[in-house]
């Protein structure tokens, strides 16, 4: 699993890169359950993001948390 991360510049959430989680399977499942409720149709980032977060095999959902 890969997470896209960002940081706020004023009111705009700017894409800052991606990180691998390094979590074990149990933690990944827990994290997935928590993030599923935050799924969005559109990117929360102010700028265009060309890379995509990698999810668990067979899982095509995307999630992003706002503030």
C-alpha positions as CSV (number, residue, x, y, z in Angstrom):
1,X,0.0,0.0,0.0
2,X,1.2,3.5,-0.8
3,X,-0.2,6.7,0.6
4,X,-0.2,10.0,-1.2
5,X,0.6,12.8,1.3
6,X,0.2,16.6,1.2
7,X,0.7,19.7,3.2
8,X,-1.4,22.8,3.6
9,X,-0.1,26.1,2.2
10,X,-2.7,28.5,3.5
11,X,-6.1,27.0,2.6
12,X,-4.7,24.9,-0.3
13,X,-3.7,21.3,0.2
14,X,-0.6,20.7,-2.0
15,X,0.7,17.3,-3.0
16,X,4.0,16.5,-1.4
17,X,4.7,13.0,-2.6
18,X,4.0,9.4,-1.7
19,X,5.2,7.0,1.0
20,X,5.2,3.3,1.5
21,X,3.6,2.2,4.7
22,X,5.7,-0.7,5.8
23,X,2.8,-2.0,7.8
24,X,1.9,-5.6,8.4
25,X,-1.2,-7.2,6.9
26,X,-3.3,-6.7,10.1
27,X,-2.4,-3.0,10.3
28,X,-3.1,-2.5,6.6
29,X,-6.6,-4.1,7.0
30,X,-7.3,-1.8,10.0
31,X,-6.1,1.3,8.1
32,X,-8.2,0.3,5.0
33,X,-11.3,0.1,7.1
34,X,-10.7,3.5,8.6
35,X,-9.9,5.1,5.2
36,X,-12.8,3.6,3.3
37,X,-15.2,6.1,5.0
38,X,-13.1,9.0,3.7
39,X,-13.2,8.0,0.0
40,X,-13.6,10.8,-2.5
41,X,-14.5,11.1,-6.2
42,X,-12.0,13.9,-6.8
43,X,-8.5,14.6,-5.5
44,X,-8.4,16.9,-2.5
45,X,-5.1,18.3,-3.7
46,X,-5.1,21.8,-5.2
47,X,-2.5,20.9,-7.9
48,X,-2.7,18.0,-10.4
49,X,-1.3,14.7,-9.1
50,X,0.0,12.4,-11.8
51,X,0.9,9.5,-9.6
52,X,-1.6,7.2,-8.0
53,X,-1.7,5.6,-4.6
54,X,-1.1,1.9,-4.7
55,X,-3.6,-0.1,-2.8
56,X,-3.8,-3.7,-1.7
57,X,-4.1,-6.2,-4.5
58,X,-7.7,-6.3,-5.8
59,X,-8.6,-3.1,-4.0
60,X,-9.3,-0.2,-6.3
61,X,-10.7,2.3,-3.8
62,X,-9.0,5.6,-3.0
63,X,-9.2,7.7,0.1
64,X,-8.0,11.0,1.2
65,X,-8.6,12.9,4.5
66,X,-9.4,16.6,4.6
67,X,-8.9,18.8,7.5
